[in-house]
């Protein structure tokens, strides 16, 4: 079978892969974007986007913006104004927006669905043929085949969510260290529904228990939990870098999800663009990616301290939430 050659092959058409492709659009490089799904970009996800993704175009008619957020710690309620507003968008709306941005790019080819069978140093074997490349970008999510090709370990966290109608949708988080440990429940209002889910470490909180906690929460909020369709997914937060010779990683494939919160969209958008700029200019130092990694490590360091002392988790959370009243602390923490 003849091998088709491209300067750049991007595996994965989620936020990271499409952000990378957009940055390469109009360049002198030929680019192929492949994905194993026929409708790429859609994933189990809360849809939250933080200030880490400031400067990226988003479909304004498909997002909701929140100036405040509320955290329920058991029965205590903490509400504070955000240093930078949080946004929510459904992954299908984000995917369609990003794909539309590429429809007129002459140097970009989109090919779905494609199953990667084997990765070699300079070409891919797939069920749609062989594709040669000068650069390969792995943007294929938490269970990335490109990451496995590089023989990098991973650290997974899990999220389970459903979409419901709430009479008075508000943006909030619910934590209960005694019952859930480091897990939390989120409620993210979107345009026509609310995304309600639970995020946890599957090593300390089983999927069955996480699902039961989520269903209990739905019952308490008056939702029809019996008919709720709960979906799940994983994120990878073990980061070793983005550049490995002629192979790059972006988003969850790079382990850029923040393990403490599961935030991944912002990291995907930023890393996809930074990888593309690095391909275009090998001397580029990827400053935005470096800033993102600093925030990620900062948050995860505090989270490790939190998990290390379970008897003090409640007090830790109170101190943390009081600190969030400070705009300066929020900015330092990544908002």
N, C-alpha and C positions, 0 to 999 in steps of 0.2 A: 504494500500500500504506500503510495507517494506521501511524503511529508510536506505539509503546507507550512511555510515559514512566516513568522511575525517577529518584529523587534521586541514586543512586549506581549506576554500572555498573562492575563489576570484570571485566576481561578476563584470564582465567587463573585456574585453580583448583588451583594448586600451593600450597606452604606459605605463600607471601606473600599470595596472593589469599584463601585460606581464613582466614588469620590476620586479615586486614583485615575479612572478613565476620563473623567471630566477634565482633570488637570492636564492630561496628555492630549486631549482633543485639540485639533488644529496644529499639533506639532509635526515634525518631520518623521515621527515614528509610526510604524504600523502597529495597531493594537487589536488583540483579540480578547474579548471578555466571554468566559464560559461559566455556566452554572448547572448544577445537577438537577435543578427544578425547572419546570416549564414556566412557572411564575416566580422568578427570583426575588430576593429581598424580603420576603414575608417570613416572619419568625415570631415565636412566642416571646413577647417583650412588653414591658410596661409602657414604653414609648416616651420616657422622660429625656429631655435634652437640657443640659446645663450650660453655663456661661463658657465652659471649655470649648464649645463649638461656636463661639461668637464670631461673626464675620461670614458664616456660611449662609447661602441663600436657602430659604425654606418657603414652602407654599403658604403664604399668609392666610389664605382662606381655609387651610386645613389644620391649623395649629390653635392651641389655646395657651394663653400666657397667664402666669400667676405671680403676683407681687408678694404674696404671703404664703406661708405654709404652717400647718399645725401638726404637732406630734403629740400623740396620746401615750403616756407612759403609765401603764396600768390605768388608773382612774384620773391621773393628773393630766392637765391639758396645757400645752405650751404653744403659743402662737407668736411668730416673729416675722417682721418684714425682711424680705430677702435683699441682699446687696445687689444681686442681679436676678431678674425674673427667671423662673423656670418655665419651660415650654413642654407641651405634650403633643405628639403626633402619632397616628397609627402607622405601623410599619408598611402597610400596603400603600397608603398615601405617599409616604416618603419614597418608596420604591418607584412608584409611577412618576413622581416629580423628577427623580434622578434619571430615570430612563428617558423621559421626554427631553431632558437637557442634552442628551446624546444623539437624538434622532437625526440631526443635521451634520454630525461630525463625520467627515469623509474618511478619516483615517481610523475610525473605530468600527469594529465588527462585533456584533452581539450574537451569540450562538447558544440557544437553550432548547431542550435540556441536553447536557453532555455529561456522561459518566467518565471520570478519570480512572483508567485501569492501572496505569503505571507511570511513575515519574522518573525520568532520566535527567542527566545533567544538562542536556540541551534540547530535549524534546519530551512531549507528553504522548502517551498512548491512551486513546479514548475510544468509546464506542462510536464516535463520529469521525474517526481518522486520527492520524498522527499530526502533532503541531510542534514545529520547532520554534525556538525562541533564543534571543540574546539575553533577555531578562525575564524571570518568572516572578509573579507577585501572588503570594498565597493570601487570599482574603476570604477563605472558605470556612470561617467560623471556628467555634470552640474545638470541634473534632477534626480540625484541618488535616487533609492528606499531605499538603505541602509541609506542614510542621512535622508530621510523622516522617516524611522523607528526610528532613534535617535531623531526625532522631532527638527531638526536644521533648522533655517531659511536660506535663500539664497539671494544673490545679483547678478543679472544677467546683463551681457552685451551681445551685439549681433554683429555678423560679417556676411557679405554677400560677396561672391566672385565668380569669374568665371576664367576659364583658357583660355588664348588667346596666339596667336603668335605675338610677337613684333619683328620688324626688327632689332632693336638694344637694346636688353634687358639689363636694368641696375637695380640695387637694390636701390629703393628710396621710400620716404614717401612724402605725400602731405597733408599740413594742411592749413586751412583757418578759423581762429577763428570767423571772422565776419559772415560767412555763415554756418559753420558747428559746431561751438562751440568746444567741446573737441573731436569731431570725427576726424578720419584721414583716408586717402586712402593710401593703400600700393601697391607696385609692387615688388614682389619677383620672380626673375627668377629661374626656375627649369631646369632640363636637357633638356626637349623637349617642354617646354611651359613657360609662365609667369603666375603666380598666382596674380590676381589683385582683390582687395577687399576694403571694407570699414568697419571700426570698430566704434561702437557708443554705447551710453547709450540709450536704447529704451525708457527710461522715459523722455528724452529730445529731441530725434530725432526719429521720427517715421520710421518704416520699409519702408513705401512707399517713404518717402522723401530720406532715405538712398539709396534705390534702384535707385531712379531718379538721385541722385548725382553721383552714380557709373556709370550709363549709360551715363551721360554727360561727365564724365571723359573718358570713353571708346571712345566716339565720337571724343573728342579732340585729343586723341592719334592715331586716324586713325583706330581703331578696328571696326569690324563688330558687333556693339552692338545689332542690331536687332536680330541676331541669337545667341547672347551670352546667355548661360544657367547660370543663377545666382542661387547659392545655399546659404543657410543660416544656422546658428547654434548659440548656446548661450554658454557662459562660466559663471562659478560661482566663485566669488572672496571673499566670506564671510567666513573667516577662524576662527574656534574655537578650532582647535587641530586635531590630528590624532588618538589618542588612547582613546577609551571609553569602558573600561573593556575588554571583549573578542572581541570587534568589533573595527576595524580600518578603516580609510578613507584615500584615496590617490588621488592625482590629482585633477581634477575638483570636484569630489565628496567631497573632503575635503575643497573646496573653495580656492584652492591654485593658481588659475589663477590670474595674476596681473591685477587688474581692470583697471589701467591706460593704459595698452598696449594690454591686451588680451593674453599675452604670457602664454602658458600652457604646451607645450611639455616638456620643461626642468623641470618644477615643477613636472610633472607626472613621468618622469624617476627617478628623485631624490627621491620623496616621496614613490614611489613603492618599491625601493630598501631599503630605510630606515625603512619602515614598516616591510619588511621581516626580516631585521636584528634585529629589536625589538622583533619579534616573536621568533626568534632563541635564542636571549639573552635578557631577560626582563630587565637586568641592562643597556643595551645599551642606550646611551643618545641622539642619533639621531643628531649629530652635523651638518651634511650637511643640514638636514631639518631646523635646527635652523638658519643657515646662509641664506638659501633661504627665510625664513619668514622675517628675518631682511631686506633683499633687497626688498621684496614685500612691507613691511610696509613703508620703506623709499620712494619708488617710489609713493606709493599711498598717502602718506602725502603731497608730493609736488603737486600731481595732485589735491588733495582737495583744496589746496590753489589756484591753477590755476583756478578751476571751481568756486570758491567763488567770484572772482573779474573779471567778464566778460569784463569790460571796459579796463582792463589791460592785457588781455590775449595775445595780439600781442606782447607787450613789454616783457612779461614774457617769451614767446617762443624765442624771440631774445636772451635774456640773457641766457636761457637754452641751446640754440644751440651754442652760443659762449663758454659757459662753457664746452661743449662737445669737444672742441678743446684740452682740457686738458686730458691726459691719466689718471691722478690721479682722476679726477672727474668721468670719465667713469667707472673706477674700483669701486669707492665708490657707483655709481648708479647701478652697477650690471653687467656691461659688462666686 
